[in-house]
């Protein structure tokens, strides 16, 4: 997966224009992280196959937004949101 493909998947799935997305420096080869300057949300992009291989425990904090071109776009639900 390339940075361009990951960013394109976020654009298609969320509708946020590419010029309002920043690819986070903490991204790595198998997972890209895009931050929206519009919504201030952070989107993770991994292969759909990899995301589907996660156990229920591993995926419990993931909110899948959608898929495009074999890539899955999701948000991580902060662990502290369940403390309230």
Phi and psi restraints in degrees (range 20) as a CNS / XPLOR table:
assign (resid 1 and name C) (resid 2 and name N)
       (resid 2 and name CA) (resid 2 and name C) 1.0 -109.2 20.0 2
assign (resid 2 and name N) (resid 2 and name CA)
       (resid 2 and name C) (resid 3 and name N) 1.0 163.3 20.0 2
assign (resid 2 and name C) (resid 3 and name N)
       (resid 3 and name CA) (resid 3 and name C) 1.0 -59.0 20.0 2
assign (resid 3 and name N) (resid 3 and name CA)
       (resid 3 and name C) (resid 4 and name N) 1.0 -40.4 20.0 2
assign (resid 3 and name C) (resid 4 and name N)
       (resid 4 and name CA) (resid 4 and name C) 1.0 -63.5 20.0 2
assign (resid 4 and name N) (resid 4 and name CA)
       (resid 4 and name C) (resid 5 and name N) 1.0 -44.1 20.0 2
assign (resid 4 and name C) (resid 5 and name N)
       (resid 5 and name CA) (resid 5 and name C) 1.0 -63.9 20.0 2
assign (resid 5 and name N) (resid 5 and name CA)
       (resid 5 and name C) (resid 6 and name N) 1.0 -41.2 20.0 2
assign (resid 5 and name C) (resid 6 and name N)
       (resid 6 and name CA) (resid 6 and name C) 1.0 -63.9 20.0 2
assign (resid 6 and name N) (resid 6 and name CA)
       (resid 6 and name C) (resid 7 and name N) 1.0 -46.0 20.0 2
assign (resid 6 and name C) (resid 7 and name N)
       (resid 7 and name CA) (resid 7 and name C) 1.0 -63.9 20.0 2
assign (resid 7 and name N) (resid 7 and name CA)
       (resid 7 and name C) (resid 8 and name N) 1.0 -40.6 20.0 2
assign (resid 7 and name C) (resid 8 and name N)
       (resid 8 and name CA) (resid 8 and name C) 1.0 -61.9 20.0 2
assign (resid 8 and name N) (resid 8 and name CA)
       (resid 8 and name C) (resid 9 and name N) 1.0 -39.3 20.0 2
assign (resid 8 and name C) (resid 9 and name N)
       (resid 9 and name CA) (resid 9 and name C) 1.0 -62.6 20.0 2
assign (resid 9 and name N) (resid 9 and name CA)
       (resid 9 and name C) (resid 10 and name N) 1.0 -41.0 20.0 2
assign (resid 9 and name C) (resid 10 and name N)
       (resid 10 and name CA) (resid 10 and name C) 1.0 -65.4 20.0 2
assign (resid 10 and name N) (resid 10 and name CA)
       (resid 10 and name C) (resid 11 and name N) 1.0 -41.8 20.0 2
assign (resid 10 and name C) (resid 11 and name N)
       (resid 11 and name CA) (resid 11 and name C) 1.0 -60.4 20.0 2
assign (resid 11 and name N) (resid 11 and name CA)
       (resid 11 and name C) (resid 12 and name N) 1.0 -47.9 20.0 2
assign (resid 11 and name C) (resid 12 and name N)
       (resid 12 and name CA) (resid 12 and name C) 1.0 -65.7 20.0 2
assign (resid 12 and name N) (resid 12 and name CA)
       (resid 12 and name C) (resid 13 and name N) 1.0 -44.9 20.0 2
assign (resid 12 and name C) (resid 13 and name N)
       (resid 13 and name CA) (resid 13 and name C) 1.0 -74.1 20.0 2
assign (resid 13 and name N) (resid 13 and name CA)
       (resid 13 and name C) (resid 14 and name N) 1.0 -39.2 20.0 2
assign (resid 13 and name C) (resid 14 and name N)
       (resid 14 and name CA) (resid 14 and name C) 1.0 -98.9 20.0 2
assign (resid 14 and name N) (resid 14 and name CA)
       (resid 14 and name C) (resid 15 and name N) 1.0 -23.3 20.0 2
assign (resid 14 and name C) (resid 15 and name N)
       (resid 15 and name CA) (resid 15 and name C) 1.0 82.7 20.0 2
assign (resid 15 and name N) (resid 15 and name CA)
       (resid 15 and name C) (resid 16 and name N) 1.0 4.1 20.0 2
assign (resid 15 and name C) (resid 16 and name N)
       (resid 16 and name CA) (resid 16 and name C) 1.0 -78.8 20.0 2
assign (resid 16 and name N) (resid 16 and name CA)
       (resid 16 and name C) (resid 17 and name N) 1.0 128.3 20.0 2
assign (resid 16 and name C) (resid 17 and name N)
       (resid 17 and name CA) (resid 17 and name C) 1.0 -60.7 20.0 2
assign (resid 17 and name N) (resid 17 and name CA)
       (resid 17 and name C) (resid 18 and name N) 1.0 145.6 20.0 2
assign (resid 17 and name C) (resid 18 and name N)
       (resid 18 and name CA) (resid 18 and name C) 1.0 -58.0 20.0 2
assign (resid 18 and name N) (resid 18 and name CA)
       (resid 18 and name C) (resid 19 and name N) 1.0 -33.8 20.0 2
assign (resid 18 and name C) (resid 19 and name N)
       (resid 19 and name CA) (resid 19 and name C) 1.0 -71.1 20.0 2
assign (resid 19 and name N) (resid 19 and name CA)
       (resid 19 and name C) (resid 20 and name N) 1.0 -8.3 20.0 2
assign (resid 19 and name C) (resid 20 and name N)
       (resid 20 and name CA) (resid 20 and name C) 1.0 -105.6 20.0 2
assign (resid 20 and name N) (resid 20 and name CA)
       (resid 20 and name C) (resid 21 and name N) 1.0 11.0 20.0 2
assign (resid 20 and name C) (resid 21 and name N)
       (resid 21 and name CA) (resid 21 and name C) 1.0 -114.2 20.0 2
assign (resid 21 and name N) (resid 21 and name CA)
       (resid 21 and name C) (resid 22 and name N) 1.0 139.6 20.0 2
assign (resid 21 and name C) (resid 22 and name N)
       (resid 22 and name CA) (resid 22 and name C) 1.0 -121.1 20.0 2
assign (resid 22 and name N) (resid 22 and name CA)
       (resid 22 and name C) (resid 23 and name N) 1.0 129.3 20.0 2
assign (resid 22 and name C) (resid 23 and name N)
       (resid 23 and name CA) (resid 23 and name C) 1.0 -82.5 20.0 2
assign (resid 23 and name N) (resid 23 and name CA)
       (resid 23 and name C) (resid 24 and name N) 1.0 121.7 20.0 2
assign (resid 23 and name C) (resid 24 and name N)
       (resid 24 and name CA) (resid 24 and name C) 1.0 -67.6 20.0 2
assign (resid 24 and name N) (resid 24 and name CA)
       (resid 24 and name C) (resid 25 and name N) 1.0 142.5 20.0 2
assign (resid 24 and name C) (resid 25 and name N)
       (resid 25 and name CA) (resid 25 and name C) 1.0 -65.9 20.0 2
assign (resid 25 and name N) (resid 25 and name CA)
       (resid 25 and name C) (resid 26 and name N) 1.0 -17.8 20.0 2
assign (resid 25 and name C) (resid 26 and name N)
       (resid 26 and name CA) (resid 26 and name C) 1.0 -82.7 20.0 2
assign (resid 26 and name N) (resid 26 and name CA)
       (resid 26 and name C) (resid 27 and name N) 1.0 2.5 20.0 2
assign (resid 26 and name C) (resid 27 and name N)
       (resid 27 and name CA) (resid 27 and name C) 1.0 -64.0 20.0 2
assign (resid 27 and name N) (resid 27 and name CA)
       (resid 27 and name C) (resid 28 and name N) 1.0 155.6 20.0 2
assign (resid 27 and name C) (resid 28 and name N)
       (resid 28 and name CA) (resid 28 and name C) 1.0 -140.2 20.0 2
assign (resid 28 and name N) (resid 28 and name CA)
       (resid 28 and name C) (resid 29 and name N) 1.0 177.3 20.0 2
assign (resid 28 and name C) (resid 29 and name N)
       (resid 29 and name CA) (resid 29 and name C) 1.0 -52.7 20.0 2
assign (resid 29 and name N) (resid 29 and name CA)
       (resid 29 and name C) (resid 30 and name N) 1.0 -40.6 20.0 2
assign (resid 29 and name C) (resid 30 and name N)
       (resid 30 and name CA) (resid 30 and name C) 1.0 -95.6 20.0 2
assign (resid 30 and name N) (resid 30 and name CA)
       (resid 30 and name C) (resid 31 and name N) 1.0 -10.0 20.0 2
assign (resid 30 and name C) (resid 31 and name N)
       (resid 31 and name CA) (resid 31 and name C) 1.0 -146.3 20.0 2
assign (resid 31 and name N) (resid 31 and name CA)
       (resid 31 and name C) (resid 32 and name N) 1.0 119.3 20.0 2
assign (resid 31 and name C) (resid 32 and name N)
       (resid 32 and name CA) (resid 32 and name C) 1.0 -103.2 20.0 2
assign (resid 32 and name N) (resid 32 and name CA)
       (resid 32 and name C) (resid 33 and name N) 1.0 144.4 20.0 2
assign (resid 32 and name C) (resid 33 and name N)
       (resid 33 and name CA) (resid 33 and name C) 1.0 -118.5 20.0 2
assign (resid 33 and name N) (resid 33 and name CA)
       (resid 33 and name C) (resid 34 and name N) 1.0 122.3 20.0 2
assign (resid 33 and name C) (resid 34 and name N)
       (resid 34 and name CA) (resid 34 and name C) 1.0 -114.6 20.0 2
assign (resid 34 and name N) (resid 34 and name CA)
       (resid 34 and name C) (resid 35 and name N) 1.0 133.7 20.0 2
assign (resid 34 and name C) (resid 35 and name N)
       (resid 35 and name CA) (resid 35 and name C) 1.0 -110.5 20.0 2
assign (resid 35 and name N) (resid 35 and name CA)
       (resid 35 and name C) (resid 36 and name N) 1.0 131.2 20.0 2
assign (resid 35 and name C) (resid 36 and name N)
       (resid 36 and name CA) (resid 36 and name C) 1.0 -89.5 20.0 2
assign (resid 36 and name N) (resid 36 and name CA)
       (resid 36 and name C) (resid 37 and name N) 1.0 125.0 20.0 2
assign (resid 36 and name C) (resid 37 and name N)
       (resid 37 and name CA) (resid 37 and name C) 1.0 -74.1 20.0 2
assign (resid 37 and name N) (resid 37 and name CA)
       (resid 37 and name C) (resid 38 and name N) 1.0 -15.8 20.0 2
assign (resid 37 and name C) (resid 38 and name N)
       (resid 38 and name CA) (resid 38 and name C) 1.0 -82.0 20.0 2
assign (resid 38 and name N) (resid 38 and name CA)
       (resid 38 and name C) (resid 39 and name N) 1.0 -53.7 20.0 2
assign (resid 38 and name C) (resid 39 and name N)
       (resid 39 and name CA) (resid 39 and name C) 1.0 -103.0 20.0 2
assign (resid 39 and name N) (resid 39 and name CA)
       (resid 39 and name C) (resid 40 and name N) 1.0 -9.7 20.0 2
assign (resid 39 and name C) (resid 40 and name N)
       (resid 40 and name CA) (resid 40 and name C) 1.0 65.1 20.0 2
assign (resid 40 and name N) (resid 40 and name CA)
       (resid 40 and name C) (resid 41 and name N) 1.0 18.7 20.0 2
assign (resid 40 and name C) (resid 41 and name N)
       (resid 41 and name CA) (resid 41 and name C) 1.0 -90.7 20.0 2
assign (resid 41 and name N) (resid 41 and name CA)
       (resid 41 and name C) (resid 42 and name N) 1.0 155.0 20.0 2
assign (resid 41 and name C) (resid 42 and name N)
       (resid 42 and name CA) (resid 42 and name C) 1.0 -112.4 20.0 2
assign (resid 42 and name N) (resid 42 and name CA)
       (resid 42 and name C) (resid 43 and name N) 1.0 126.0 20.0 2
assign (resid 42 and name C) (resid 43 and name N)
       (resid 43 and name CA) (resid 43 and name C) 1.0 -113.8 20.0 2
assign (resid 43 and name N) (resid 43 and name CA)
       (resid 43 and name C) (resid 44 and name N) 1.0 133.8 20.0 2
assign (resid 43 and name C) (resid 44 and name N)
       (resid 44 and name CA) (resid 44 and name C) 1.0 -103.0 20.0 2
assign (resid 44 and name N) (resid 44 and name CA)
       (resid 44 and name C) (resid 45 and name N) 1.0 143.3 20.0 2
assign (resid 44 and name C) (resid 45 and name N)
       (resid 45 and name CA) (resid 45 and name C) 1.0 -129.0 20.0 2
assign (resid 45 and name N) (resid 45 and name CA)
       (resid 45 and name C) (resid 46 and name N) 1.0 121.5 20.0 2
assign (resid 45 and name C) (resid 46 and name N)
       (resid 46 and name CA) (resid 46 and name C) 1.0 -137.8 20.0 2
assign (resid 46 and name N) (resid 46 and name CA)
       (resid 46 and name C) (resid 47 and name N) 1.0 168.1 20.0 2
assign (resid 46 and name C) (resid 47 and name N)
       (resid 47 and name CA) (resid 47 and name C) 1.0 -65.2 20.0 2
assign (resid 47 and name N) (resid 47 and name CA)
       (resid 47 and name C) (resid 48 and name N) 1.0 143.7 20.0 2
assign (resid 47 and name C) (resid 48 and name N)
       (resid 48 and name CA) (resid 48 and name C) 1.0 -58.6 20.0 2
assign (resid 48 and name N) (resid 48 and name CA)
       (resid 48 and name C) (resid 49 and name N) 1.0 -39.9 20.0 2
assign (resid 48 and name C) (resid 49 and name N)
       (resid 49 and name CA) (resid 49 and name C) 1.0 -58.7 20.0 2
assign (resid 49 and name N) (resid 49 and name CA)
       (resid 49 and name C) (resid 50 and name N) 1.0 -44.5 20.0 2
assign (resid 49 and name C) (resid 50 and name N)
       (resid 50 and name CA) (resid 50 and name C) 1.0 -66.2 20.0 2
assign (resid 50 and name N) (resid 50 and name CA)
       (resid 50 and name C) (resid 51 and name N) 1.0 -43.7 20.0 2
assign (resid 50 and name C) (resid 51 and name N)
       (resid 51 and name CA) (resid 51 and name C) 1.0 -63.3 20.0 2
assign (resid 51 and name N) (resid 51 and name CA)
       (resid 51 and name C) (resid 52 and name N) 1.0 -39.8 20.0 2
assign (resid 51 and name C) (resid 52 and name N)
       (resid 52 and name CA) (resid 52 and name C) 1.0 -69.5 20.0 2
assign (resid 52 and name N) (resid 52 and name CA)
       (resid 52 and name C) (resid 53 and name N) 1.0 -19.1 20.0 2
assign (resid 52 and name C) (resid 53 and name N)
       (resid 53 and name CA) (resid 53 and name C) 1.0 -84.1 20.0 2
assign (resid 53 and name N) (resid 53 and name CA)
       (resid 53 and name C) (resid 54 and name N) 1.0 -9.6 20.0 2
assign (resid 53 and name C) (resid 54 and name N)
       (resid 54 and name CA) (resid 54 and name C) 1.0 -68.3 20.0 2
assign (resid 54 and name N) (resid 54 and name CA)
       (resid 54 and name C) (resid 55 and name N) 1.0 144.7 20.0 2
assign (resid 54 and name C) (resid 55 and name N)
       (resid 55 and name CA) (resid 55 and name C) 1.0 -73.3 20.0 2
assign (resid 55 and name N) (resid 55 and name CA)
       (resid 55 and name C) (resid 56 and name N) 1.0 165.8 20.0 2
assign (resid 55 and name C) (resid 56 and name N)
       (resid 56 and name CA) (resid 56 and name C) 1.0 -59.1 20.0 2
assign (resid 56 and name N) (resid 56 and name CA)
       (resid 56 and name C) (resid 57 and name N) 1.0 -37.2 20.0 2
assign (resid 56 and name C) (resid 57 and name N)
       (resid 57 and name CA) (resid 57 and name C) 1.0 -65.2 20.0 2
assign (resid 57 and name N) (resid 57 and name CA)
       (resid 57 and name C) (resid 58 and name N) 1.0 -42.3 20.0 2
assign (resid 57 and name C) (resid 58 and name N)
       (resid 58 and name CA) (resid 58 and name C) 1.0 -68.0 20.0 2
assign (resid 58 and name N) (resid 58 and name CA)
       (resid 58 and name C) (resid 59 and name N) 1.0 -31.7 20.0 2
assign (resid 58 and name C) (resid 59 and name N)
       (resid 59 and name CA) (resid 59 and name C) 1.0 -96.4 20.0 2
assign (resid 59 and name N) (resid 59 and name CA)
       (resid 59 and name C) (resid 60 and name N) 1.0 1.5 20.0 2
assign (resid 59 and name C) (resid 60 and name N)
       (resid 60 and name CA) (resid 60 and name C) 1.0 -63.0 20.0 2
assign (resid 60 and name N) (resid 60 and name CA)
       (resid 60 and name C) (resid 61 and name N) 1.0 -26.8 20.0 2
assign (resid 60 and name C) (resid 61 and name N)
       (resid 61 and name CA) (resid 61 and name C) 1.0 -98.0 20.0 2
assign (resid 61 and name N) (resid 61 and name CA)
       (resid 61 and name C) (resid 62 and name N) 1.0 11.5 20.0 2
assign (resid 61 and name C) (resid 62 and name N)
       (resid 62 and name CA) (resid 62 and name C) 1.0 -103.3 20.0 2
assign (resid 62 and name N) (resid 62 and name CA)
       (resid 62 and name C) (resid 63 and name N) 1.0 133.4 20.0 2
assign (resid 62 and name C) (resid 63 and name N)
       (resid 63 and name CA) (resid 63 and name C) 1.0 -114.7 20.0 2
assign (resid 63 and name N) (resid 63 and name CA)
       (resid 63 and name C) (resid 64 and name N) 1.0 102.4 20.0 2
assign (resid 63 and name C) (resid 64 and name N)
       (resid 64 and name CA) (resid 64 and name C) 1.0 -71.5 20.0 2
assign (resid 64 and name N) (resid 64 and name CA)
       (resid 64 and name C) (resid 65 and name N) 1.0 127.0 20.0 2
assign (resid 64 and name C) (resid 65 and name N)
       (resid 65 and name CA) (resid 65 and name C) 1.0 -90.8 20.0 2
assign (resid 65 and name N) (resid 65 and name CA)
       (resid 65 and name C) (resid 66 and name N) 1.0 -40.3 20.0 2
assign (resid 65 and name C) (resid 66 and name N)
       (resid 66 and name CA) (resid 66 and name C) 1.0 171.7 20.0 2
assign (resid 66 and name N) (resid 66 and name CA)
       (resid 66 and name C) (resid 67 and name N) 1.0 -179.5 20.0 2
assign (resid 66 and name C) (resid 67 and name N)
       (resid 67 and name CA) (resid 67 and name C) 1.0 -130.9 20.0 2
assign (resid 67 and name N) (resid 67 and name CA)
       (resid 67 and name C) (resid 68 and name N) 1.0 149.9 20.0 2
assign (resid 67 and name C) (resid 68 and name N)
       (resid 68 and name CA) (resid 68 and name C) 1.0 -154.7 20.0 2
assign (resid 68 and name N) (resid 68 and name CA)
       (resid 68 and name C) (resid 69 and name N) 1.0 129.2 20.0 2
assign (resid 68 and name C) (resid 69 and name N)
       (resid 69 and name CA) (resid 69 and name C) 1.0 54.0 20.0 2
assign (resid 69 and name N) (resid 69 and name CA)
       (resid 69 and name C) (resid 70 and name N) 1.0 41.3 20.0 2
assign (resid 69 and name C) (resid 70 and name N)
       (resid 70 and name CA) (resid 70 and name C) 1.0 79.3 20.0 2
assign (resid 70 and name N) (resid 70 and name CA)
       (resid 70 and name C) (resid 71 and name N) 1.0 7.5 20.0 2
assign (resid 70 and name C) (resid 71 and name N)
       (resid 71 and name CA) (resid 71 and name C) 1.0 -115.6 20.0 2
assign (resid 71 and name N) (resid 71 and name CA)
       (resid 71 and name C) (resid 72 and name N) 1.0 142.4 20.0 2
assign (resid 71 and name C) (resid 72 and name N)
       (resid 72 and name CA) (resid 72 and name C) 1.0 -108.4 20.0 2
assign (resid 72 and name N) (resid 72 and name CA)
       (resid 72 and name C) (resid 73 and name N) 1.0 130.5 20.0 2
assign (resid 72 and name C) (resid 73 and name N)
       (resid 73 and name CA) (resid 73 and name C) 1.0 -107.6 20.0 2
assign (resid 73 and name N) (resid 73 and name CA)
       (resid 73 and name C) (resid 74 and name N) 1.0 127.1 20.0 2
assign (resid 73 and name C) (resid 74 and name N)
       (resid 74 and name CA) (resid 74 and name C) 1.0 -145.2 20.0 2
assign (resid 74 and name N) (resid 74 and name CA)
       (resid 74 and name C) (resid 75 and name N) 1.0 161.4 20.0 2
assign (resid 74 and name C) (resid 75 and name N)
       (resid 75 and name CA) (resid 75 and name C) 1.0 -110.0 20.0 2
assign (resid 75 and name N) (resid 75 and name CA)
       (resid 75 and name C) (resid 76 and name N) 1.0 149.4 20.0 2
assign (resid 75 and name C) (resid 76 and name N)
       (resid 76 and name CA) (resid 76 and name C) 1.0 -93.3 20.0 2
assign (resid 76 and name N) (resid 76 and name CA)
       (resid 76 and name C) (resid 77 and name N) 1.0 130.8 20.0 2
assign (resid 76 and name C) (resid 77 and name N)
       (resid 77 and name CA) (resid 77 and name C) 1.0 -84.1 20.0 2
assign (resid 77 and name N) (resid 77 and name CA)
       (resid 77 and name C) (resid 78 and name N) 1.0 121.3 20.0 2
assign (resid 77 and name C) (resid 78 and name N)
       (resid 78 and name CA) (resid 78 and name C) 1.0 -58.9 20.0 2
assign (resid 78 and name N) (resid 78 and name CA)
       (resid 78 and name C) (resid 79 and name N) 1.0 135.5 20.0 2
assign (resid 78 and name C) (resid 79 and name N)
       (resid 79 and name CA) (resid 79 and name C) 1.0 -61.7 20.0 2
assign (resid 79 and name N) (resid 79 and name CA)
       (resid 79 and name C) (resid 80 and name N) 1.0 -28.8 20.0 2
assign (resid 79 and name C) (resid 80 and name N)
       (resid 80 and name CA) (resid 80 and name C) 1.0 -77.0 20.0 2
assign (resid 80 and name N) (resid 80 and name CA)
       (resid 80 and name C) (resid 81 and name N) 1.0 -11.3 20.0 2
assign (resid 80 and name C) (resid 81 and name N)
       (resid 81 and name CA) (resid 81 and name C) 1.0 -68.3 20.0 2
assign (resid 81 and name N) (resid 81 and name CA)
       (resid 81 and name C) (resid 82 and name N) 1.0 -20.0 20.0 2
assign (resid 81 and name C) (resid 82 and name N)
       (resid 82 and name CA) (resid 82 and name C) 1.0 -89.0 20.0 2
assign (resid 82 and name N) (resid 82 and name CA)
       (resid 82 and name C) (resid 83 and name N) 1.0 -1.9 20.0 2
assign (resid 82 and name C) (resid 83 and name N)
       (resid 83 and name CA) (resid 83 and name C) 1.0 -81.8 20.0 2
assign (resid 83 and name N) (resid 83 and name CA)
       (resid 83 and name C) (resid 84 and name N) 1.0 -16.5 20.0 2
